[in-house]
């Protein structure tokens, strides 16, 4: 299992580099390094799962691909309104995550503390209500999906649950960056991307670990002992 994490080294390195470009305001490098993040994460998933590829891996890579399009909505669709496209593709990614975490990989019932995500949705929407304007409905719909990902992740492996919470925190700060930037300090962008990279990485790692644990648990005890060893 320890060799699994080697696959995440390029993604971790790219994440550090991208956050650093934001911290030093290197705008020319920030865009290209951002577009490197999800391909490296997808590569980690493919490398880790190529010997035991499952539907969960396919859905995960699909979600990562949709997130990559959302990350690159500006350069990929020049001349288009970037924010609605970002919301659209990330919403599709969250639908993949919700299906994966709710139907395929859950290990427990929805915990009571997941109610905090419903409270988060109501509070954030109330705070930003007057700032959303024509984007009120799409942002509210996206917020529901984001909360749905975090809540469904809470039913899964702790890595996945932590990833869902980190993703939600990243998009919460991003919402203020987009609609009420005066409320945030200048260093909020590095915080957003740190939590985003952490969230996506934890989600991916959690899915990989969950699939492997299920595969091991389904094997005969002698084979299971050898796999663990």
C-alpha positions as CSV (number, residue, x, y, z in Angstrom):
1,X,0.0,0.0,0.0
2,X,2.9,2.4,0.7
3,X,3.8,2.4,-3.0
4,X,0.4,3.8,-3.7
5,X,1.4,7.2,-2.5
6,X,4.3,7.4,-5.0
7,X,1.7,8.0,-7.7
8,X,0.6,11.2,-6.0
9,X,4.0,12.8,-5.9
10,X,3.7,14.7,-9.3
11,X,0.2,16.0,-8.2
12,X,1.5,17.1,-4.8
13,X,4.5,18.8,-6.4
14,X,2.3,20.6,-9.0
15,X,0.0,21.7,-6.2
16,X,2.8,23.2,-4.2
17,X,4.1,25.0,-7.3
18,X,0.7,26.4,-8.2
19,X,0.0,27.6,-4.7
20,X,3.4,29.2,-4.6
21,X,2.7,31.1,-7.9
22,X,-0.5,32.5,-6.3
23,X,1.4,33.4,-3.1
24,X,4.0,35.4,-5.0
25,X,1.5,36.8,-7.5
26,X,3.2,35.1,-10.5
27,X,0.1,35.4,-12.7
28,X,1.8,34.3,-15.9
29,X,2.7,30.9,-14.3
30,X,-0.5,30.5,-12.2
31,X,-2.7,29.7,-15.2
32,X,-0.6,27.0,-16.8
33,X,0.3,25.3,-13.4
34,X,-3.4,25.2,-12.6
35,X,-4.1,23.3,-15.7
36,X,-1.5,20.7,-14.7
37,X,-3.2,19.8,-11.5
38,X,-6.1,17.5,-12.5
39,X,-4.1,15.7,-15.3
40,X,-1.5,14.7,-12.7
41,X,-4.2,13.6,-10.3
42,X,-5.9,11.5,-13.0
43,X,-2.5,10.0,-13.8
44,X,-2.1,9.0,-10.1
45,X,-5.5,7.3,-10.2
46,X,-4.7,5.4,-13.4
47,X,-1.3,4.4,-12.1
48,X,-2.7,3.2,-8.8
49,X,-5.7,1.4,-10.2
50,X,-4.4,-0.1,-13.5
51,X,-4.2,-3.6,-12.1
52,X,-7.7,-3.6,-10.6
53,X,-9.6,-1.1,-12.6
54,X,-13.3,-0.8,-11.5
55,X,-16.3,1.4,-12.2
56,X,-15.3,3.5,-9.2
57,X,-12.0,4.4,-10.9
58,X,-13.8,5.3,-14.2
59,X,-16.3,7.6,-12.4
60,X,-13.4,9.1,-10.4
61,X,-11.4,9.9,-13.5
62,X,-14.5,11.3,-15.2
63,X,-15.1,13.6,-12.2
64,X,-11.4,14.7,-12.3
65,X,-11.7,15.4,-16.0
66,X,-14.8,17.5,-15.6
67,X,-13.1,19.4,-12.8
68,X,-10.1,20.1,-15.1
69,X,-12.5,21.6,-17.7
70,X,-14.0,23.7,-14.9
71,X,-10.5,24.8,-13.8
72,X,-9.7,25.8,-17.4
73,X,-13.0,27.2,-18.4
74,X,-11.4,30.6,-19.3
75,X,-8.6,29.4,-21.6
76,X,-10.6,26.4,-23.0
77,X,-13.6,28.6,-23.9
78,X,-12.2,32.0,-24.9
79,X,-14.8,34.7,-25.2
80,X,-17.4,32.8,-23.2
81,X,-18.7,33.8,-19.7
82,X,-16.3,31.8,-17.5
83,X,-18.2,31.6,-14.2
84,X,-21.3,29.8,-15.6
85,X,-19.1,27.3,-17.4
86,X,-17.1,26.7,-14.2
87,X,-20.3,26.1,-12.3
88,X,-21.6,23.7,-15.0
89,X,-18.6,21.5,-15.2
90,X,-17.9,21.4,-11.5
91,X,-21.6,20.6,-11.0
92,X,-21.2,17.6,-13.3
93,X,-18.1,16.5,-11.4
94,X,-20.1,16.7,-8.1
95,X,-22.8,14.5,-9.6
96,X,-20.2,11.9,-10.3
97,X,-18.8,12.2,-6.8
98,X,-22.3,12.0,-5.2
99,X,-23.2,8.9,-7.1
100,X,-19.9,7.3,-6.2
101,X,-20.0,8.1,-2.5
102,X,-23.7,7.5,-2.0
103,X,-24.2,4.3,-4.1
104,X,-20.8,2.6,-4.5
105,X,-18.4,3.3,-1.6
106,X,-20.4,4.0,1.5
107,X,-19.4,2.2,4.7
108,X,-21.9,3.8,7.2
109,X,-25.2,5.6,7.4
110,X,-25.2,9.4,7.0
111,X,-23.7,10.6,10.3
112,X,-25.7,13.1,12.4
113,X,-22.9,15.7,12.1
114,X,-23.4,15.9,8.3
115,X,-26.3,18.2,9.1
116,X,-23.7,20.9,9.4
117,X,-23.5,20.9,5.6
118,X,-27.2,21.8,5.3
119,X,-26.6,24.6,7.8
120,X,-23.6,25.7,5.7
121,X,-25.7,25.9,2.6
122,X,-28.5,28.0,4.2
123,X,-26.0,30.3,5.9
124,X,-23.8,30.9,2.9
125,X,-26.8,31.6,0.6
126,X,-28.3,34.0,3.1
127,X,-25.0,35.9,3.5
128,X,-24.4,36.2,-0.3
129,X,-28.0,36.6,-1.4
130,X,-27.8,40.2,-2.3
131,X,-24.5,39.8,-4.1
132,X,-25.4,36.9,-6.4
133,X,-27.8,38.8,-8.7
134,X,-28.7,36.8,-11.9
135,X,-26.4,34.0,-10.7
136,X,-28.5,33.3,-7.6
137,X,-30.2,30.1,-9.0
138,X,-27.1,28.5,-10.6
139,X,-25.0,29.3,-7.5
140,X,-27.7,27.9,-5.2
141,X,-28.0,24.7,-7.4
142,X,-24.2,24.3,-7.3
143,X,-24.1,24.9,-3.6
144,X,-26.6,22.0,-3.1
145,X,-24.4,19.7,-5.1
146,X,-21.3,20.8,-3.2
147,X,-23.1,20.1,0.1
148,X,-24.3,16.9,-1.3
149,X,-20.8,15.8,-2.2
150,X,-19.6,16.6,1.3
151,X,-22.5,14.9,3.0
152,X,-22.3,11.7,0.8
153,X,-18.5,11.7,1.4
154,X,-19.2,11.6,5.2
155,X,-20.6,8.1,4.6
156,X,-17.3,6.8,3.3
157,X,-13.7,6.2,4.3
158,X,-12.2,9.0,6.5
159,X,-10.0,10.1,3.6
160,X,-13.0,10.7,1.4
161,X,-14.9,12.4,4.2
162,X,-12.0,14.8,4.8
163,X,-11.7,15.4,1.1
164,X,-15.3,16.4,0.8
165,X,-15.0,18.8,3.7
166,X,-11.8,20.4,2.3
167,X,-13.5,20.8,-1.1
168,X,-16.4,22.5,0.5
169,X,-14.2,24.9,2.5
170,X,-12.3,25.8,-0.7
171,X,-15.4,26.7,-2.6
172,X,-16.8,28.6,0.4
173,X,-13.8,30.9,0.4
174,X,-14.0,31.1,-3.4
175,X,-17.6,32.2,-3.2
176,X,-16.5,35.2,-1.2
177,X,-13.6,35.9,-3.6
178,X,-16.1,36.0,-6.5
179,X,-19.0,37.8,-4.9
180,X,-17.6,39.7,-1.9
181,X,-13.9,40.1,-2.4
182,X,-13.6,43.1,0.0
183,X,-14.3,40.7,2.9
184,X,-11.2,38.6,2.3
185,X,-7.4,39.3,2.7
186,X,-5.1,39.3,-0.3
187,X,-3.8,35.8,0.5
188,X,-7.2,34.2,0.1
189,X,-6.4,32.7,-3.4
190,X,-3.5,30.5,-2.1
191,X,-5.8,29.3,0.7
192,X,-8.6,28.4,-1.8
193,X,-6.2,26.4,-4.0
194,X,-4.5,24.7,-1.1
195,X,-7.8,23.4,0.2
196,X,-9.0,22.6,-3.3
197,X,-5.9,20.5,-4.1
198,X,-6.0,18.9,-0.7
199,X,-9.7,18.1,-1.2
200,X,-9.3,16.6,-4.6
201,X,-6.3,14.6,-3.6
202,X,-8.0,13.2,-0.5
203,X,-11.1,12.2,-2.5
204,X,-9.0,10.4,-5.1
205,X,-6.8,8.7,-2.5
206,X,-9.9,7.7,-0.5
207,X,-11.5,6.1,-3.5
208,X,-8.4,4.1,-4.3
209,X,-7.9,3.0,-0.7
210,X,-11.6,2.0,-0.4
211,X,-11.6,0.0,-3.6
212,X,-8.4,-1.8,-2.5
213,X,-9.8,-2.5,1.0
214,X,-13.0,-4.0,-0.5
215,X,-11.0,-6.1,-2.9
216,X,-8.9,-7.5,0.0
217,X,-11.9,-8.1,2.2
218,X,-13.6,-10.1,-0.5
219,X,-10.6,-12.5,-0.8
220,X,-10.1,-15.8,1.1
221,X,-8.4,-15.3,4.5
222,X,-5.1,-16.7,3.3
223,X,-4.9,-14.5,0.2
224,X,-6.0,-11.6,2.4
225,X,-3.1,-12.1,4.8
226,X,-0.7,-12.2,1.9
227,X,-2.1,-9.0,0.4
228,X,-1.9,-7.1,3.7
229,X,1.7,-8.4,4.2
